[in-house]
Amino acid sequence: GSGYQFVHAADMMYCAENHVKMMKTGESGLTVFRLLTKKGVWVWVQANARLVYKGGQPDFIIARQRALSNEEGEEHLRQ
């Protein structure tokens, strides 16, 4: 399955746009979104992903993520 099934519906297009950006430029830029946990709770996450090439072709993605507090996530939503 797709990882998008765990992304909040309101954040899905924003995440998809940054995914496309990464595929075009090699880096997603800072992405803040809500992710569904195993316990069924939404957690705010800040992520940055980078595409790594091998032999001139995309080989894998390195993503750095950190959980945010609800206050931090809501602040990003307002911006």
N, C-alpha and C positions, 0 to 999 in steps of 0.2 A: 504494500500500500504506500501511498504518498504521505510524507510528513505533514502535508497541508491539512490532513484530517484532524490534526492536533492544534491547528492555529485558529484563533477566534475568527468568526465569519467577518466581523467588522475590520479586521486587520489583514485579511487574505489578499486583497488587491495590492495593498502597500507592500506586503512581503513578496508577492509575485513580481511587482515592478523592480524591486531591489534584486531579485533573483535574475531577471533579464539583464539588469545593469551589470551584475557580476559576470554573466556569460559574455557580455559585449566588451567590458573593460578589464575584467580580471578581479574586480573587488566590488562588494555589495554596498559598502559604506555602512554607517551606523544604522541599525534597524531595531526599533523597539516595538514589541508586539506581545500579545497574550498567548500563552501556551497552556494546553490542558494537561494536568498531571494525572498519574495513575489513580489518584483518589478523586478525580473529577472536579478539581479546583483549578481555576484560572490563575496563572502566575505570570507577572510581567517579566519579560526577558529582554535584555539588550544584547544584540549580536552584531558581529562583523564577519563576513565570509570572504575567503580569497580562493581563487581558482589556481591550481598548480598544473603546469603543463609538462609533458614529457614527450620529447620528439616532435614538438610543435603542435601537439594535440592536447586537449584538456584531459587530465589524468585523474585528479581528485580535488576535493574541496576541503580546505581547513576552515573551520568555523570556531570562533571564540564567542562564548556566551556567558552572561552572568545574570543572576536573578536580581530583580529590582524590587523595592518595596512598592506597595500599592500607591503610596504618595508619589514616588518617583515616576511610576508608570502613568498615573493620572496627569501629572505635570507635562509629560511628553505628549499625551493625547490632546491637551489644551493647546499646545504649540503648533 
